Amino acid sequence: MRINKSHLIYDKLKKAIIDGTYAVGDQLPNEQEISQKYGVSHATYNKSMERLANEGYIDRIPRKGSFVKERTREVKKSLTTYESFTDLVKHAGFEARTQLLKYEYRSKSSLSKKIKNYFNDCDFLHYFERIRYADDRPICLTYTYFDPKYLEQIDPSKLNTSFSEMLSTSNVVRDRSHIEITATVASDEQMELLKLKQDAVLKQTVFWYQKDHLIEVTYNFFIGDDFSIMQDMSLKYNGKTIKKELF
């Protein structure tokens, strides 16, 4: 059986961090040491370290190395990898929970002009609102519109769990996404549901496609202090060419 070396490196380093072999502030083996030990490429090494960084185990400092960090109770989203909300919350050390607030099978006439334009070939759409929790603390409000041609029926009781997992078990594939992020002002209802004292939230709009056909639009409203979005990038000069590497 072929061994996934990026998973192997990730698992071994994560275990060593958790059991205290590497304490907070310790530097992890560098790329050369890992490559010599496991015979892996830069991409494989980078994938392992990226995952540890995304999950809050290490800080990657350019030209210095990777260092064990004190884990914070914060949910972080990397723009270079995809994880469901449930996985993000679990990796941050919380218990993930979802509560369905509303589910409707909405006619086109009841939709806003913007949504009509997104789904101009649909007469009806699945629509649902959910609140997402980290432990018992509300962290996100989600509003989703979904094309019923790709999933004819939705059992509302299953919307209290991961929607991504439900699509997977229904063999619905979303193979491309486009994300827009803005700061916005929460409505009075959102402030009450999220138990906010301030009205600023992070709005994330996600467009999901299947073979270039838009099948889902989801609006996520996150409490800014509890959710951050990150992307690491290095620029390499090669003559007149600038090479961008995301990690």
ZASEFI-414753 format. One line per field, with one value per residue: residue in three letters; x, z, y of N, C-alpha, C in turn. Coordinates in nm, 2 decimals. Layout:
! residues N
residuo <- ala;... .
n.xx <- X;... .
n.zz <- Z;... .
n.yy <- Y;... .
ca.xx <- X;... .
ca.zz <- Z;... .
ca.yy <- Y;... .
c.xx <- X;... .
c.zz <- Z;... .
c.yy <- Y;... .
//
This chain:
! residues 247
residuo <- met;arg;ile;asn;lys;ser;his;leu;ile;tyr;asp;lys;leu;lys;lys;ala;ile;ile;asp;gly;thr;tyr;ala;val;gly;asp;gln;leu;pro;asn;glu;gln;glu;ile;ser;gln;lys;tyr;gly;val;ser;his;ala;thr;tyr;asn;lys;ser;met;glu;arg;leu;ala;asn;glu;gly;tyr;ile;asp;arg;ile;pro;arg;lys;gly;ser;phe;val;lys;glu;arg;thr;arg;glu;val;lys;lys;ser;leu;thr;thr;tyr;glu;ser;phe;thr;asp;leu;val;lys;his;ala;gly;phe;glu;ala;arg;thr;gln;leu;leu;lys;tyr;glu;tyr;arg;ser;lys;ser;ser;leu;ser;lys;lys;ile;lys;asn;tyr;phe;asn;asp;cys;asp;phe;leu;his;tyr;phe;glu;arg;ile;arg;tyr;ala;asp;asp;arg;pro;ile;cys;leu;thr;tyr;thr;tyr;phe;asp;pro;lys;tyr;leu;glu;gln;ile;asp;pro;ser;lys;leu;asn;thr;ser;phe;ser;glu;met;leu;ser;thr;ser;asn;val;val;arg;asp;arg;ser;his;ile;glu;ile;thr;ala;thr;val;ala;ser;asp;glu;gln;met;glu;leu;leu;lys;leu;lys;gln;asp;ala;val;leu;lys;gln;thr;val;phe;trp;tyr;gln;lys;asp;his;leu;ile;glu;val;thr;tyr;asn;phe;phe;ile;gly;asp;asp;phe;ser;ile;met;gln;asp;met;ser;leu;lys;tyr;asn;gly;lys;thr;ile;lys;lys;glu;leu;phe .
n.xx <- 0.08;0.05;0.21;0.10;0.31;0.30;0.09;0.20;0.43;0.30;0.14;0.33;0.48;0.28;0.19;0.43;0.44;0.20;0.25;0.46;0.72;0.82;0.83;0.64;0.77;0.99;1.19;1.10;1.22;1.40;1.34;1.54;1.63;1.39;1.34;1.57;1.53;1.28;1.27;1.13;0.97;0.99;0.73;0.58;0.68;0.61;0.33;0.27;0.37;0.22;-0.04;-0.01;0.04;-0.20;-0.38;-0.30;-0.08;0.19;0.41;0.51;0.80;0.94;1.26;1.36;1.23;1.01;0.81;0.69;0.38;0.19;-0.13;-0.41;-0.75;-0.90;-1.06;-0.93;-0.91;-0.76;-0.68;-0.57;-0.63;-0.91;-1.15;-1.43;-1.67;-1.73;-1.50;-1.30;-1.37;-1.34;-1.06;-0.96;-0.99;-1.24;-1.58;-1.79;-2.11;-2.43;-2.72;-3.04;-3.22;-3.41;-3.58;-3.67;-3.85;-3.80;-3.98;-3.90;-4.01;-4.01;-3.75;-3.46;-3.34;-3.07;-3.02;-3.19;-3.06;-2.82;-2.92;-3.06;-3.19;-3.35;-3.66;-3.73;-3.57;-3.36;-3.36;-3.19;-3.13;-2.88;-2.73;-2.40;-2.19;-1.92;-1.81;-2.04;-2.08;-2.21;-2.08;-2.11;-2.34;-2.53;-2.64;-2.80;-2.84;-2.95;-2.93;-3.20;-3.18;-2.96;-2.98;-3.25;-3.43;-3.41;-3.36;-3.47;-3.39;-3.13;-2.98;-2.89;-2.64;-2.32;-2.33;-2.17;-2.09;-2.33;-2.38;-2.18;-2.24;-2.46;-2.36;-2.31;-2.11;-1.91;-1.69;-1.55;-1.48;-1.56;-1.47;-1.57;-1.49;-1.59;-1.61;-1.88;-2.20;-2.38;-2.72;-3.00;-3.12;-2.93;-2.73;-2.85;-2.89;-2.62;-2.53;-2.40;-2.22;-2.10;-2.14;-2.00;-1.92;-1.76;-1.82;-1.86;-1.89;-1.97;-1.94;-2.04;-1.95;-2.03;-1.87;-1.85;-2.10;-2.31;-2.41;-2.46;-2.50;-2.36;-2.39;-2.19;-2.17;-1.94;-1.83;-1.60;-1.38;-1.34;-1.28;-1.06;-0.90;-0.65;-0.35;-0.05;0.23;0.51;0.75;0.95;1.23;1.33;1.53;1.36;1.12;0.86;0.80;0.53;0.45;0.22;0.15 .
n.zz <- 0.00;-0.09;0.08;0.21;0.22;0.30;0.49;0.67;0.77;0.88;1.08;1.25;1.34;1.45;1.66;1.81;1.89;2.05;2.25;2.38;2.30;2.13;2.25;2.32;2.13;2.04;1.76;1.47;1.27;0.98;0.62;0.47;0.66;0.70;0.44;0.39;0.58;0.51;0.24;0.07;-0.15;-0.20;-0.23;-0.09;0.17;0.22;0.21;0.44;0.65;0.60;0.67;0.95;1.03;0.95;1.13;1.36;1.51;1.46;1.38;1.08;0.98;0.75;0.61;0.86;0.99;1.12;1.40;1.71;1.83;2.09;2.12;2.02;2.09;1.83;1.52;1.21;0.87;0.58;0.26;0.07;0.10;0.12;0.37;0.54;0.73;0.97;1.00;1.03;1.27;1.45;1.42;1.54;1.80;1.91;1.99;1.72;1.62;1.47;1.41;1.26;1.14;0.96;0.68;0.34;0.04;-0.21;-0.44;-0.76;-0.78;-0.53;-0.47;-0.43;-0.66;-0.72;-0.65;-0.83;-1.07;-1.04;-1.05;-1.29;-1.45;-1.29;-1.14;-0.88;-0.56;-0.32;0.01;0.30;0.64;0.89;1.21;1.33;1.57;1.80;2.04;2.27;2.18;1.96;1.64;1.37;1.11;0.86;0.53;0.27;-0.08;-0.30;-0.60;-0.71;-0.91;-0.89;-0.65;-0.56;-0.34;0.00;0.32;0.59;0.86;0.84;0.80;1.03;1.06;0.90;0.59;0.38;0.41;0.38;0.11;0.00;0.07;-0.09;-0.33;-0.47;-0.64;-0.58;-0.76;-0.79;-0.66;-0.58;-0.39;-0.20;0.02;0.26;0.49;0.71;0.83;1.10;1.11;1.33;1.40;1.34;1.52;1.76;1.74;1.72;1.96;1.98;2.08;1.95;1.61;1.39;1.15;0.97;0.64;0.42;0.10;-0.08;-0.39;-0.54;-0.78;-1.03;-1.28;-1.41;-1.38;-1.19;-0.87;-0.61;-0.37;-0.09;0.20;0.45;0.78;1.00;1.34;1.39;1.57;1.63;1.41;1.14;0.82;0.62;0.42;0.30;0.12;-0.10;-0.29;-0.57;-0.75;-1.08;-1.30;-1.50;-1.42;-1.19;-0.95;-0.78;-0.48;-0.30;0.03 .
n.yy <- -0.12;0.22;0.48;0.79;1.04;1.31;1.31;1.14;1.27;1.50;1.38;1.26;1.49;1.64;1.47;1.47;1.73;1.75;1.56;1.69;1.66;1.85;2.16;2.47;2.73;2.59;2.50;2.33;2.04;2.14;2.18;2.05;1.86;1.71;1.62;1.46;1.25;1.14;1.13;1.32;1.56;1.92;2.02;1.82;1.83;2.10;2.09;1.94;2.10;2.33;2.24;2.19;2.46;2.58;2.46;2.57;2.48;2.55;2.83;2.97;3.11;3.32;3.25;3.17;2.95;2.69;2.71;2.59;2.69;2.85;2.73;2.89;2.99;3.02;3.04;2.97;3.04;2.92;3.05;2.90;2.63;2.40;2.36;2.23;2.42;2.28;2.12;2.32;2.43;2.22;2.16;2.39;2.33;2.33;2.22;2.14;2.27;2.28;2.47;2.46;2.73;2.81;2.66;2.66;2.61;2.80;3.01;3.16;3.41;3.52;3.58;3.79;4.05;4.02;3.75;3.62;3.68;3.54;3.28;3.24;3.05;2.90;2.81;2.76;2.75;2.58;2.71;2.80;2.89;2.90;2.87;2.87;2.70;2.73;2.52;2.62;2.87;3.11;3.16;3.21;3.30;3.16;3.17;3.01;2.94;2.70;2.51;2.32;2.14;1.99;1.87;1.73;1.70;1.80;1.70;1.86;1.80;1.71;1.93;2.02;1.93;1.89;2.04;2.00;1.74;1.61;1.66;1.52;1.25;1.24;1.23;1.46;1.69;1.96;2.14;2.37;2.70;3.04;3.32;3.59;3.86;4.08;4.36;4.42;4.56;4.42;4.32;4.40;4.17;3.97;4.05;3.99;3.71;3.63;3.72;3.97;4.26;4.46;4.59;4.52;4.28;4.00;3.94;3.67;3.57;3.29;3.13;2.84;2.60;2.35;2.20;2.45;2.55;2.74;2.63;2.68;2.94;3.09;3.28;3.38;3.51;3.61;3.64;3.88;3.88;3.62;3.48;3.44;3.50;3.37;3.40;3.29;3.40;3.39;3.57;3.51;3.60;3.56;3.64;3.85;3.75;3.70;3.47;3.34;3.18;3.00;2.91 .
ca.xx <- 0.00;0.13;0.20;0.09;0.41;0.26;0.01;0.29;0.51;0.21;0.09;0.44;0.51;0.16;0.20;0.54;0.40;0.10;0.31;0.56;0.86;0.85;0.75;0.61;0.89;1.09;1.20;1.09;1.32;1.38;1.30;1.65;1.63;1.28;1.36;1.67;1.48;1.17;1.28;1.02;0.99;0.96;0.58;0.52;0.72;0.53;0.19;0.26;0.39;0.10;-0.15;0.02;0.02;-0.34;-0.45;-0.26;0.03;0.32;0.42;0.61;0.86;1.03;1.40;1.40;1.19;0.88;0.82;0.57;0.32;0.08;-0.25;-0.52;-0.89;-0.94;-1.09;-0.86;-0.93;-0.66;-0.73;-0.50;-0.69;-1.05;-1.20;-1.56;-1.68;-1.72;-1.36;-1.23;-1.40;-1.28;-0.92;-0.93;-1.01;-1.38;-1.69;-1.87;-2.25;-2.51;-2.87;-3.12;-3.31;-3.52;-3.57;-3.78;-3.83;-3.85;-4.01;-3.82;-4.07;-3.98;-3.61;-3.41;-3.30;-2.93;-3.02;-3.25;-2.96;-2.73;-2.98;-3.17;-3.26;-3.42;-3.79;-3.73;-3.44;-3.36;-3.30;-3.19;-3.05;-2.83;-2.63;-2.29;-2.14;-1.79;-1.87;-2.18;-2.08;-2.24;-1.97;-2.14;-2.47;-2.51;-2.76;-2.76;-2.93;-2.90;-3.00;-3.26;-3.15;-2.84;-3.02;-3.39;-3.49;-3.33;-3.42;-3.43;-3.33;-2.99;-2.92;-2.83;-2.51;-2.24;-2.39;-2.07;-2.09;-2.46;-2.37;-2.09;-2.32;-2.56;-2.28;-2.31;-1.97;-1.88;-1.55;-1.48;-1.55;-1.52;-1.50;-1.56;-1.49;-1.61;-1.66;-2.02;-2.27;-2.48;-2.85;-3.04;-3.15;-2.80;-2.66;-2.92;-2.85;-2.48;-2.50;-2.30;-2.22;-2.06;-2.22;-1.91;-1.89;-1.70;-1.91;-1.80;-1.98;-1.90;-2.01;-1.99;-1.98;-2.01;-1.84;-1.87;-2.24;-2.33;-2.51;-2.49;-2.44;-2.37;-2.34;-2.14;-2.14;-1.86;-1.78;-1.46;-1.28;-1.32;-1.26;-0.97;-0.87;-0.51;-0.29;0.09;0.28;0.64;0.78;1.09;1.27;1.41;1.55;1.25;1.00;0.83;0.73;0.45;0.42;0.13;0.17 .
ca.zz <- 0.00;-0.10;0.20;0.18;0.31;0.37;0.60;0.77;0.83;0.96;1.19;1.34;1.40;1.54;1.78;1.89;1.95;2.15;2.37;2.44;2.25;2.09;2.34;2.26;2.10;1.98;1.61;1.41;1.17;0.86;0.50;0.44;0.75;0.68;0.31;0.41;0.66;0.45;0.10;0.01;-0.23;-0.14;-0.22;0.01;0.29;0.24;0.24;0.58;0.74;0.58;0.75;1.09;1.05;0.94;1.24;1.48;1.59;1.44;1.31;0.98;0.97;0.63;0.63;0.99;1.01;1.17;1.54;1.78;1.89;2.19;2.05;2.06;2.06;1.72;1.40;1.10;0.74;0.48;0.13;-0.02;0.12;0.15;0.48;0.57;0.86;1.08;1.02;1.08;1.41;1.52;1.42;1.63;1.93;1.96;1.94;1.62;1.63;1.38;1.43;1.15;1.18;0.86;0.55;0.25;-0.11;-0.25;-0.58;-0.81;-0.76;-0.39;-0.46;-0.47;-0.80;-0.73;-0.65;-0.96;-1.17;-1.02;-1.08;-1.39;-1.51;-1.19;-1.10;-0.74;-0.50;-0.18;0.09;0.45;0.73;1.00;1.30;1.36;1.70;1.84;2.17;2.28;2.15;1.82;1.57;1.23;1.06;0.72;0.44;0.15;-0.19;-0.37;-0.72;-0.69;-1.02;-0.84;-0.53;-0.57;-0.21;0.12;0.45;0.68;0.98;0.81;0.79;1.16;1.06;0.80;0.46;0.29;0.43;0.32;-0.03;-0.03;0.08;-0.20;-0.46;-0.53;-0.64;-0.61;-0.80;-0.80;-0.58;-0.59;-0.26;-0.18;0.16;0.30;0.63;0.70;0.96;1.13;1.13;1.47;1.42;1.35;1.65;1.87;1.73;1.75;2.09;1.96;2.14;1.84;1.49;1.27;1.12;0.85;0.55;0.32;0.00;-0.15;-0.50;-0.57;-0.92;-1.08;-1.43;-1.45;-1.36;-1.05;-0.81;-0.47;-0.32;0.05;0.27;0.59;0.86;1.11;1.44;1.35;1.67;1.64;1.28;1.06;0.69;0.60;0.30;0.30;-0.02;-0.12;-0.43;-0.61;-0.87;-1.17;-1.41;-1.50;-1.38;-1.05;-0.92;-0.66;-0.42;-0.19;0.12 .
ca.yy <- 0.00;0.34;0.57;0.93;1.09;1.44;1.28;1.07;1.38;1.58;1.30;1.25;1.62;1.68;1.39;1.52;1.86;1.73;1.49;1.77;1.64;1.98;2.25;2.60;2.80;2.50;2.49;2.19;2.01;2.21;2.11;1.96;1.74;1.62;1.55;1.35;1.15;1.07;1.13;1.38;1.68;2.05;2.03;1.73;1.89;2.22;2.06;1.89;2.22;2.42;2.19;2.22;2.60;2.61;2.41;2.64;2.42;2.61;2.95;2.96;3.24;3.31;3.25;3.13;2.82;2.67;2.71;2.55;2.81;2.83;2.72;2.99;2.94;3.10;2.97;3.04;2.98;2.94;3.07;2.80;2.50;2.40;2.28;2.26;2.49;2.19;2.08;2.43;2.45;2.10;2.18;2.50;2.28;2.34;2.12;2.21;2.24;2.36;2.48;2.51;2.83;2.82;2.60;2.69;2.58;2.93;3.04;3.26;3.54;3.57;3.61;3.93;4.06;3.97;3.60;3.58;3.69;3.43;3.15;3.29;2.94;2.82;2.85;2.74;2.72;2.55;2.82;2.77;2.97;2.82;2.93;2.77;2.72;2.67;2.48;2.67;3.01;3.13;3.22;3.24;3.29;3.11;3.18;2.93;2.92;2.59;2.47;2.19;2.04;1.91;1.80;1.76;1.71;1.82;1.67;1.97;1.76;1.69;2.06;2.05;1.88;1.94;2.04;1.94;1.59;1.57;1.66;1.41;1.13;1.24;1.22;1.60;1.73;2.10;2.13;2.50;2.80;3.18;3.37;3.74;3.89;4.22;4.39;4.47;4.59;4.32;4.36;4.38;4.02;3.90;4.09;3.92;3.57;3.61;3.78;4.07;4.39;4.55;4.55;4.48;4.13;3.96;3.87;3.59;3.52;3.18;3.08;2.70;2.56;2.22;2.21;2.59;2.59;2.78;2.55;2.73;3.07;3.09;3.40;3.36;3.63;3.57;3.73;3.91;3.85;3.47;3.41;3.51;3.44;3.40;3.35;3.32;3.40;3.43;3.61;3.47;3.67;3.48;3.73;3.95;3.68;3.69;3.35;3.35;3.05;3.01;2.80 .
c.xx <- 0.09;0.11;0.20;0.19;0.38;0.18;0.10;0.37;0.42;0.17;0.21;0.48;0.40;0.17;0.32;0.52;0.30;0.16;0.43;0.70;0.91;0.76;0.73;0.74;1.00;1.08;1.19;1.20;1.30;1.36;1.41;1.65;1.51;1.29;1.46;1.61;1.37;1.17;1.17;1.06;0.96;0.80;0.52;0.55;0.63;0.39;0.17;0.27;0.27;-0.02;-0.13;0.00;-0.13;-0.42;-0.39;-0.15;0.16;0.30;0.53;0.67;0.96;1.17;1.45;1.35;1.05;0.89;0.69;0.51;0.22;-0.05;-0.35;-0.65;-0.95;-0.96;-1.02;-0.89;-0.82;-0.72;-0.67;-0.55;-0.83;-1.08;-1.34;-1.56;-1.66;-1.57;-1.27;-1.24;-1.33;-1.13;-0.87;-0.95;-1.14;-1.47;-1.78;-2.02;-2.32;-2.66;-2.94;-3.22;-3.43;-3.48;-3.69;-3.75;-3.89;-3.87;-3.92;-3.88;-4.04;-3.83;-3.57;-3.36;-3.16;-2.94;-3.09;-3.15;-2.85;-2.79;-3.10;-3.24;-3.34;-3.56;-3.81;-3.59;-3.46;-3.30;-3.31;-3.10;-3.01;-2.74;-2.53;-2.23;-2.00;-1.81;-2.01;-2.19;-2.11;-2.12;-2.00;-2.28;-2.45;-2.65;-2.73;-2.88;-2.87;-2.99;-3.06;-3.23;-3.04;-2.87;-3.17;-3.46;-3.38;-3.41;-3.38;-3.36;-3.18;-2.91;-2.86;-2.69;-2.43;-2.31;-2.30;-2.07;-2.22;-2.45;-2.28;-2.16;-2.43;-2.49;-2.29;-2.17;-1.97;-1.73;-1.48;-1.56;-1.49;-1.56;-1.48;-1.57;-1.50;-1.64;-1.79;-2.08;-2.37;-2.61;-2.89;-3.06;-3.02;-2.72;-2.72;-2.88;-2.71;-2.43;-2.39;-2.32;-2.18;-2.13;-2.14;-1.89;-1.82;-1.79;-1.83;-1.90;-1.91;-1.99;-1.95;-2.04;-1.96;-1.99;-1.89;-2.02;-2.26;-2.44;-2.55;-2.42;-2.47;-2.31;-2.31;-2.12;-2.07;-1.84;-1.63;-1.35;-1.25;-1.29;-1.16;-0.94;-0.73;-0.46;-0.14;0.14;0.43;0.66;0.93;1.12;1.36;1.43;1.44;1.12;0.98;0.75;0.66;0.42;0.33;0.15;0.10 .
c.zz <- 0.00;0.02;0.16;0.28;0.37;0.49;0.71;0.84;0.93;1.09;1.30;1.41;1.49;1.67;1.87;1.96;2.07;2.27;2.43;2.40;2.19;2.17;2.26;2.25;2.03;1.82;1.56;1.31;1.04;0.74;0.46;0.53;0.73;0.54;0.32;0.48;0.59;0.30;0.02;-0.06;-0.15;-0.12;-0.11;0.15;0.32;0.27;0.39;0.67;0.72;0.67;0.90;1.12;1.04;1.06;1.37;1.56;1.57;1.37;1.21;0.95;0.86;0.67;0.77;1.02;1.07;1.32;1.61;1.85;2.00;2.12;2.11;2.02;1.95;1.60;1.29;0.98;0.64;0.34;0.03;0.00;0.15;0.27;0.50;0.71;0.98;1.11;1.07;1.23;1.50;1.53;1.51;1.78;2.00;1.92;1.84;1.63;1.53;1.41;1.31;1.20;1.09;0.74;0.47;0.11;-0.17;-0.40;-0.63;-0.79;-0.63;-0.37;-0.49;-0.61;-0.82;-0.74;-0.78;-1.07;-1.16;-1.07;-1.18;-1.46;-1.41;-1.15;-0.95;-0.69;-0.36;-0.10;0.23;0.52;0.85;1.09;1.34;1.49;1.72;1.99;2.18;2.24;2.00;1.76;1.43;1.20;0.91;0.65;0.31;0.05;-0.27;-0.49;-0.70;-0.80;-0.98;-0.72;-0.51;-0.44;-0.10;0.24;0.55;0.81;0.96;0.80;0.93;1.17;0.95;0.66;0.36;0.29;0.37;0.17;-0.08;-0.03;-0.03;-0.33;-0.54;-0.52;-0.67;-0.64;-0.81;-0.72;-0.61;-0.46;-0.26;-0.03;0.18;0.44;0.61;0.83;0.98;1.15;1.28;1.50;1.43;1.48;1.76;1.86;1.76;1.88;2.08;2.04;2.04;1.71;1.37;1.26;0.99;0.76;0.44;0.23;-0.08;-0.27;-0.54;-0.71;-0.94;-1.23;-1.48;-1.44;-1.21;-0.98;-0.67;-0.45;-0.17;0.11;0.41;0.66;0.99;1.21;1.41;1.44;1.68;1.51;1.20;0.93;0.66;0.47;0.31;0.16;-0.02;-0.26;-0.46;-0.74;-0.95;-1.30;-1.40;-1.46;-1.23;-1.03;-0.79;-0.61;-0.30;-0.10;0.25 .
c.yy <- 0.12;0.43;0.72;1.00;1.23;1.41;1.22;1.18;1.46;1.51;1.29;1.38;1.66;1.60;1.44;1.65;1.84;1.66;1.57;1.75;1.77;2.07;2.38;2.68;2.72;2.51;2.35;2.17;2.09;2.12;2.01;1.84;1.65;1.55;1.44;1.23;1.07;1.07;1.19;1.51;1.80;2.06;1.94;1.79;2.02;2.19;2.01;2.01;2.32;2.37;2.21;2.37;2.64;2.57;2.47;2.58;2.49;2.75;2.93;3.10;3.24;3.33;3.21;2.99;2.81;2.64;2.67;2.67;2.76;2.83;2.82;2.94;3.03;3.01;3.04;2.96;3.02;2.96;2.97;2.66;2.51;2.31;2.32;2.34;2.40;2.14;2.19;2.45;2.34;2.12;2.29;2.45;2.29;2.23;2.20;2.17;2.33;2.36;2.54;2.61;2.84;2.73;2.62;2.64;2.71;2.95;3.15;3.40;3.60;3.60;3.75;3.93;4.00;3.81;3.55;3.59;3.58;3.30;3.18;3.17;2.85;2.89;2.85;2.72;2.67;2.67;2.78;2.86;2.88;2.91;2.83;2.81;2.66;2.65;2.54;2.82;3.03;3.21;3.27;3.22;3.26;3.12;3.12;2.92;2.80;2.54;2.33;2.09;1.95;1.84;1.83;1.78;1.72;1.78;1.77;1.92;1.74;1.82;2.10;1.99;1.94;1.93;1.98;1.79;1.54;1.56;1.55;1.28;1.12;1.24;1.35;1.66;1.89;2.11;2.26;2.61;2.94;3.25;3.52;3.77;4.04;4.23;4.45;4.50;4.48;4.39;4.34;4.24;3.94;3.93;4.01;3.77;3.54;3.66;3.88;4.20;4.50;4.50;4.52;4.33;4.12;3.89;3.80;3.54;3.41;3.13;2.94;2.66;2.41;2.23;2.35;2.63;2.62;2.70;2.60;2.86;3.07;3.22;3.36;3.49;3.58;3.68;3.76;3.87;3.70;3.40;3.50;3.43;3.47;3.34;3.39;3.31;3.45;3.47;3.57;3.54;3.57;3.56;3.84;3.88;3.67;3.56;3.36;3.21;3.08;2.89;2.82 .
//
